Amino acid sequence: MNDEIEQGELGILLVSLDRDVVAYFDRAEAALKDIPRPDRWERPDRDHFWGELPEQLRQEAEGLVKRLLELAGSIADAVRNAPLASEADQRDVMTGTKAMRATILLRHFHSWTTDVLHDEGTVLGVQPAGQSDDIPSAPEVARRSFASWKGKINDILDLVSAARGRGIVGRDVFSTAPARYRPGTAFIMMSMDIELIDVADTVKQVFEQFDIRPVRADDIEHEDLITKRILDEIETAEFLFADLTGERPNVYYEVGYAHARKRSVILYRKAGTGLHFDLAGYNCPEYDNLRDLRNKLRRRLEHITNRRPKDSTIEPAVSSPNQPLHIDRKG
């Protein structure tokens, strides 16, 4: 399918698929009308309904799944290149495809984000994100779920069509979504306590000496939820830095998410800061003052990048080990 034909036919193909899936659900509901519906507290096998479906209907379902996946691939390409569609729209297409496939197989798809387990500010652990279709779904329930996701994807296609109608082509026109990988960038994870402003500035200055553009959460201009954008930064920045000073749960959450995504994080902490057990096995050096942090981070980046830092005209002030890490700003 070339781009012009694809753009014009995606909505038609989705309507055609929807019509055939609805007819399939009609036949499946009739065939399974005598199969008991599990109570909500029961956990039957995920093929509770699929296993009872006549072979002819199973073959029909497999054909519908194949059509769905082929169509979803074309929709994903169109959304990825549509300037009016966001990265959230791309994720909805991916999640919707998995959910719609599960409904055709008479299962329920569900997913969950990274969850930080904590008790009164103490981090107990991190549960990684995941997804599953291990719950059976009766045809009448699956039908409603399919219709809901079909409606969402149809709304996203309206954005694609609107961009085409205005002659807007290509994501380079404007986009708030980051690229999937951004070399020469660093994302800084740390408490936003005012006492750590000078620490953040020192970290940024060191990264800049290696031609690496650092970004902290409060530097981001965005219209989306802050948590979503932070997770995007964690997934796409080349380097990740975390200062665990203050033992803030949100910082542990972000580091836990990075580790769940198999990302390495450069960890540091102010002298005297404790480590929770889930990070106790990671290399997390202490620093006494700004100069100590600057020198240690420089050496770390020299080793990681195999480059020497540029000369810097900015010389951070130095705090003694027993004084707050703070620079008086004048002018």
N, C-alpha and C positions, 0 to 999 in steps of 0.2 A: 504494500500500500504506500503510495507516495504521500507527501505531507498534505497536498491540497485535497486529495480524495479522503485521506484519513480525517482531516479536520471536519469535512462535511458529513462524513458517515458515522462518526463515533456515537452521536446521539441516537441515530437510527438503529445502529447495531445494538446499543444498550436497550432500547425499547423492544427490539425483536427478541433479545435474550430474555428480558423480563417476561414477555408474553409466554415463551416456551417454558420458563421456570415455573410460572404460575400454573400452567397446565400440568406440569410434572407434580407439583405439590397437590393439586386436585386428585390425581391418580394415586399418589402416595397416601394421602389422607384416607381415601376409600379403602386401599389395600390394608391399612394398619388400624382400621377403626376398632378392632377388637383387641389390640395390643394395649395392656394396661399402662396408664400414664403414671410414672413414679411420683411419690410424694416428694415435696421439696426437701425433706431432710434425708431422703434416700440417696445413695450414690451408686446407681447401676453402671454397668459397663457402657462405655461411650458408644458402642454399636448396638445398644438396646433396641433401637428402631431400625437402623441400617441392616442389621443381621436378619431381620424379619421381612425385609423388602424383597419382592419377587425379583428374580434375576434380570428379567427384561427391564424393569424400572431401574435397577442398579446400573445396567449398561447405559440407559438413557441419562442417568445422573452423571456418569463419568464423561459422557459426551458434552453435557452442559458445563461441567467443570473445565474441560479443555477449551471450550468457546470462551468462557469467562476469563481464563488466564491469558489467552491470546488478546482478547479485547482490553483487559486491564493493562497489559504491556504497552499497547498503543496509547491508552489514556494517560498512563504514567509519563510517557515521552512527551505528549502534548502539554501536560500540566507543567512538566519540568522546564519547558521552553516558553511558557506563558507568563509575561511580565505581571499580569494581574493576580496570578496565583502565588501563594506563599509556600514556604517549606512545610507548614502545617497542612496545607492542602495536599502536598505530595504524600505526607504520612497518612492522611485520611484515605487516600487512594490505596496505599499499601495495606493498611489495616482493614479497610472495607473489603478488599479483594479476599483476604484471608477469612474474614467473617462470612462473606457471601459463599465462598467455597465450602465452609463448614456447614452452612445451612442446607446446601444441596445434599451434603452427605449426612444430613439429619443430626448434626452436632452443634454445640454452642461454643463459639470462639470467645475467649476472654484473655486480657493482657493486664499487666500490672507494672508500675514504675518502680524504680529503686526506692527502698524504704529503709530509713535509718531508725533502728530500734534504740530508744533511749528512755531513761527514767530520771525525771527531775534534773535534766541537763547533763546527765552522765550517759555517754554513748555506749550502748551494749553490743552493737553489731550492725551490719548492713545486709539487707536482703536484696540480692541483685534483681534487676528487671527480668520479666519473662512473659511467656504466652503459652496458651494451651487450648486444645479443642477436645478435652477429655470428658465433657458433659453431654449426654444425649439430648436431642431436641425433637419434640414431636412435630409432625409436618405443619400443624396449624400454628405452632410457635415459630418454627423456622421460616414460614411464609412471611410473618410480620417482620422478623429481623432482616430478611432479604430485602423486603420493600423499603424498610427504613434506610438501609445502606445504599440501596439503588437511588433513593431520593437525594441523599447527601452527595453522591458522586455526580448525579445529574446537575446539581447546583454548582459543583466545581466546573463541570463542562461549560456551564453558562459563562463563567469567567474566561475560559479559553476562547469561546465564541465572541465574547465582547471585545477582547483584545484584537482578534482577527478582523472584526468589523470596523475597528478604528484604525486599522492598518499598522498596529503595533506588533512587531515581530522580534522575538529574541529576548532573552533574559537580561542582556547587557543594557537595555534601555533604563531600567531601574529595578532594584531588588533590595529587600531588607534581609533576605536569607543568605547565610554565609555559604561559601564553597565547601565542598566536602573535605578538603584538606587545604590549609593555608600556610605554606612555608614562610619562614621568617616572622612568625607571630608567637606570642606567649600569652597565656592567660594566668592571672594572679588570683589565687584564692586565699583570703585572709579576713580576719575580723575588720569591720569598718569603724572600729573604735578610734576616736580622735587622737588618742595617744600613739597610734600606730601609723599615722599619716606619713611621718618621716621615714619609717621603715618601708612603706609602700613606694615612696619617692626614690629611696636608695635602690630598691630592687629594680624599679623601672630604669633608672640611670645605668645600672650594670647591663641589663638586657640591651639597651640602646647602644652601648659600647660595642656590642657584637652584631650590630645591624639587625636586631630582632625587635619588632614592634610590640611592646607590652600593653595589655589591656586588663583593667580591673573592672569588677561588676559595675561600679558607679561611674565608669567611663562610657558605658554603652548607651547609645541613643536607640531606643526601641519603642515599638507600639505593642509588643507582645508581653506575655507574662514574664516577669524577671526570671523565674525558675527555668522556664523553657529556653530562654536566650542563654542563660548560664550553661545549661546542659549542651546547647549547640556549640558554645565556645570550648567547652571541655572536649567535645568530640572532634573539633576541627583544628584547634591551635596546634602548632608544631611542638611547642614546649608548654609544660604545665608546672607552675610553681605554687607551693602552699606554705604559709606560715601558720603553725598551729598554736601560736601564742594566744592565750585567752581561752583555749579549749572550747571554741564555739561549736555547737552542734551542726550549724549550717556548713561550716568548713569541713567537718568530718563527713557530712553528707556528700559534699562535692568531691572530696578525695575518694570516698567509697564508690561513688558513681564512676569516677575515672578508672579505678582499679577494676570495677566490674566490666568496663569497656576495654580492658587490657591495655590501658594507658599508663605510662610511667610518670611519676610526679616527683619533682625536686622538692624535698621537704626540709624545712628549717623551723627552729623554735627559739625563743628568747631563753637564756639561761634560767633554770629553775622551773620551766614549764613541764608539767607531767605529760606522759603519753598514755592514752587508753590502750587496753590490751590488744585491740584489733589492728593497731599500727605499731605495736611495740617491737615487732620483728623487722620493721623497715628502717633504713638509714635516715635518721633525722637529726643532724648535728645541731648543737646549741651555738648561739652567738652571744657575746657579752655586750656589744655595742654596735653602732652603725658601721664603724670602720671594720670591725671584725666580720660582720655580715657581708660587707662589700667585698672584702678580700677573699672570704671563703666562697662566695657565689662566683666571683671572677674565676677562681681556680677551677671550680666545678664546671663552668661553661667552657673554659679553655679545653678541659678534658673531653667534654661531650661534643663540642663543635670542631675540635682540632684547629681553632683559630685563636689569634691574639686579640685582645680588646683594643679598640681605637683609643687614642688619647682623649680624655674628657676634661673640659674646662670647668665642670661642675664638681666641687669638692664638698661632699656632705659633712656637716658638723659631727663631732664625735661626742658621745655621751660616756661617762664613766660607768662601770658595771653597776654601781649603786644608785644611778640617777635615772629618771624617766627618759625614754627615747623620744626627745622632743627638740625641735629646732625653733628658736624664736624667729619669726618672719617680720622683717621691717620693710616699710615702703609699700 
